Amino acid sequence: MLDTNWSESRLRAGAHRHARWAGLAVFAITAFGLCVVGGVLLGDALTPRPREAVRTAGLAPRRVRDHVPPRVPPCFCSRQYLWSCCW
């Protein structure tokens, strides 16, 4: 049978339990974030600097047609045409 009589002390006990777990969760998230930042800074400090020249990439403007295979646009256009004719 369900207990429908919720006393005030029972409600407060539940609220305190949830508040304690929420505080622990906030502490855990903060501790995890600080550990991640500390690990990144430590890794950055311990990584040796590169001794030779760093490679750079050239920037060139690209078009969609540079990335699409040559047979796809005609197939796509014909499919769109047939689709529009059917509806």
Buried (B, 14 or more C-beta within 10 A) or exposed (E): EEEEEEEEEEEEEEEEEEEEEEEEEEEEEEEEEEEEEEEEEEEEEEEEEEEEEEEEEEEEEEEEEEEEEEEEEEEEEEEEEEEEEEE
